[in-house]
Every structure is written in C-alpha cells, then in structure tokens.
C-alpha cells in the first residue's frame, strides 16, 4: 500500500498573507501531482485554518483545496481526516461530497504488516491545561449548535476569533519543546505496548522521523515553513519535503 500523510497546512479562507497564499498554492499543486499515486491519503489535522460547514453552505475560498482532495478520491485514494485543533466542527460536507472518513480522535489501520496510528497530537502535549480546557468547551454540541444558528459569515468571523493559532503565539522554546515532547513520548508508549508500529502525528509543526524500539514516530511537520509530508510505501516510512 502507498500512503501519504500531511498535516498543519492551515489553509486560510480570509486575508492570507503573501507567504500563506504561496504555501496554499504549493499545497494544491502537490496534491494535484499526487493524484493516482496513493492508495490512502491521511489528513492529520489543521489542514484548514478553520473549518465550518452549515446545512447549505461551505467556505467558497476553500474550493481549490477541496477540488484537489476530491480528485484524489476519484482517482482511487481512500481519504481519512483526523480532526485538529483548528478543524473539528465538521458537518456532512466532507464525508458526503468528498468521501472523507472523519475521525475526531485518530485512527489505527493495518497495512503491509504494520499497525499505523494517525493522530493530530493536540491532546498528547504536556503542560497545556489551558488548551485542554478550551478544547473540551469549544467541542461541546451546544457550542456547535449556537454557531449553526448564526449567519455563516458571522459564525466564521467568531470562529476565527476563538481559534487559537499556536504558530503565531510567542512561546518560550524550552516550554514548546516540553509540550511537543509529549507527542514522541506518547508514540513510544503505543509502540512499547504493541498498539502501533508506526505513529504519525502533526500539531508541533516540527517534521520528525524517529526510530523507537521496533517502530517509528513521524511528525508530518507543516506547510507554512517546511512543506513536509510523510510517505509509507509498502510498510516503509519516510519524511519528505516538497520543493517544486
């Protein structure tokens, strides 16, 4: 099986900077080139900087990326989408019209003799109680229901205000390292317990390929700074950078 995994693309719907627009264009170009090359494409969270779809509405600015994902699916790729800390208010659009499987808390698959775990990673950091409380509140059904009662433009504007963008938040490097170390520690525990042989995550924006005991921990990195992605081809993982 040929597997592609990407995360933390943070595709913006409003007022992208020039660098963000270039990053988004590069991502769409990469996905177009990936058409027909993979059996499974794992979207490991924060693909969109904010996701919200109503009963009759989607964000029109997302069309180029949605088209690229639709083309991947039509070319035969299974699409799995793991919720991130920016994209989690999913309605039925991605599943009904793009064929995406939505997995709020991650998914484990078996392929080529490997047990592969995909998670975004936002629940596996340490020393971040503030975010964990925020996460529980913002994902309550009552909060989602209230947003659906608003005009879509207003709901998106409020969602943008609520969205906590870690890539813009200034943080002590030592504290950031302590938090992101939780991702690798979690991967190590899974591998030690035999629950996975390959663990693929995102969230940290730091691309990683680390051999752990009898398995591997990989972090997809991001598309804002690194344009990095993970491949698992016939059970062999690799970390790559798109330079086109």
N, C-alpha and C positions, 0 to 999 in steps of 0.2 A: 504494500500500500504506500502511496505517496501522499504525505500530509504537509500542509502549510499552516503555520500559526503566526498571527500578527496581533499586536495589542497597542493601546495608547497612541492611536493615530490622532485623536482629538480633532476630528473634522468639524470645523466651526460653521454655523449657519449664518452668523451675523458679524459683520465688521472684522473679517480676518485681516491680520497684518500681511504685508507682502511675503514674509517668510512663511507664514501659515498657509497662504494661498499656494506658494510654490510646493510646500510639503504635501498639501492636499492633491495638487495636480500630479505630483510624482507618485503618490499612493494609487491614484486611479490608473495611471499609466502602468504601474507594476501589476495591478490586478488584471488589467486587460491582457498583459503579456502572460499572465498565469493561466488564462483560460485554456481548459483542456489538459493541463499538466498535472493536476492533483485530483486524488480521489476524495480527499476530505480537506476542508478549509475551516480552521478553528479561529474564531474571532474572540480574543481573550480579554475583552472588556475595554471600555473607553475608546471604542472605535469612533464614536461621535462624542463631541464635547458636551452635548446634551441631547437626550432623546425624549421625544414626546409625540405620540400619535393619538389623535382623537377618533371618535366614531366615524367621521367623514374626512378627516384631514391628516396630512403629513407635512413635513417641512420641505418645501419645494427646493430649497438650496441644497438639499442632500441628494438630489436626483443623480448627479454624475457618479457618486459612490454607490448608490442603490442600483443603478444600471449595471455597474461593473460587477456587483455581487450577484445580481440576477443572471448575468451572462455566465458566471462561474457555475451557478446551479444548473442552468440549462445545458451547460457543457458536460454535466455529469457529476459535479462535485457535491458531496454532502456538506451542508453548511451547519456548523454549530456555533451558537452565540452564547458566551458566558457574560453575565452582567458585570459591569464595572462599577466604579463609584461615580461615574458621570452618565452612564446609560443603563437605566434599570426600570424606568416607567414604561414598560412595553405593553402595547395593546396587541392587536391581532395582525398588524400590517406585515411585519417581517415574517411571521410564520405562514400566513395565508398567501401572500403575494410573492415572497421571495423563497419560500421553502426552508427558512431558517428554523432550526431546533433551538429553543430558548432554554437556557439552563442558569437559573439565578445564582446557584451556589457552586457551580462547577460540574464536571462530568468526567467519568473514567471510562475509557474504551480499551478494548484489546485488539491488537493488530500486530502481525508478524512476530508473534511470541512475546510481545511487550505489553505490559499494562501501563497505559498512559493516562495521567491525570492532568486535566486542564482546569485552572482556577485563575481568577484575576489577581487575587492576593491582598485585597484591601482588608480582609478580615484576619490576615496572618501576620500583620505588622505587630510590633510591641510598643509600649509606652505611648499609645494614641487613644486614650479613653474618650477624649472629646469627639473624635471622629466616630468611634463605635457607637456612642450615644446618638449622634446625628444620624448615622446610618439607620438605626432602628426606627427613629421617629419619621424620617423622610420616606421610608418604605411602607409605612402603615397604609392600609387600604383607605382609611378615611382621608388621609392627606392626598392620595391619588384621586379620590372621588371629588374632593373640593377643586382640584386643578382642572378636572374634566368639566366642571360646571362653568368655568371661566371661558371667555373668548380665547381662542388658540393663541393669538398674538400676545395677550396679557399673560396667559399661562406660561408661555415661553420666556417672556421677559422676567417674570417672577422666578421661574426655574433657573434662569441664568444667574440671578442674584443669590439663590440658595446654593447653587453649585459651587463646591469648594475646589478650586483649581490648585492642586498641590504643585504644579510646575511653576506657578507664579508666586507661591508663598515662600518667603525667605525663611530658611531653616538652618540651624547650626549643623555643619557637616557631620559632626560626631553623633548628634541626635538622629539625623537622617540615616546614617549607617546602622545605628542600633535598631531603628524601626525596620529597615529593609532586611536586616539580618534575620528577622523573624521568618521571612519567606523561605530562605535556604534552610533554616532550622526545621521548618515545617516539612519541607521536601525530604529532608534527611529522615525524619520520623516516619513518614509514609513508606520510604524505601526500606528502612530497618524493619518495619512491621509487615513487609511484603504486600502492602496495599497498592504499591505502584513501583514500576521500574524506571519510568521516565516521568518527571513532573515539569509541566510547562506553565509558567505564570507571567504576569505583567506587573503593572502598578508602579514599580520602582523607577521606570524609565531608564534602567541600567541594564544593558544587554549582558547576559551571563550564560556561559556553558561550564558547568562544574561536574566533575566525576565524583559521585558519592557512593562509596561501598560498591555495590553491584549495579548501581544505576546512575542516573543523570538528573541534575536540576538545570533547567534552562529558563532564562527570562528573555522574553521577546524584545525587551528594550522599548523603543518608541520610534515614531515617525516625525517627530519635531526636531530632534537633534541627530539621531543615528540612522534613521531609515533602515532599521534592522528587523530581521524576521527569523523564524525558526522553521527548519525543514526536518521531517523524519521520513527518510526514504528506506523502505524495507526494514524498518526497525532501527536504523542508524540515525541518531540526531545530529544536527549541525546548526550553527548560528551563522547567519549571513547578513551582508549589507548590500542594499540596492544602490548602485552608483550611476544609473543611467539618467 
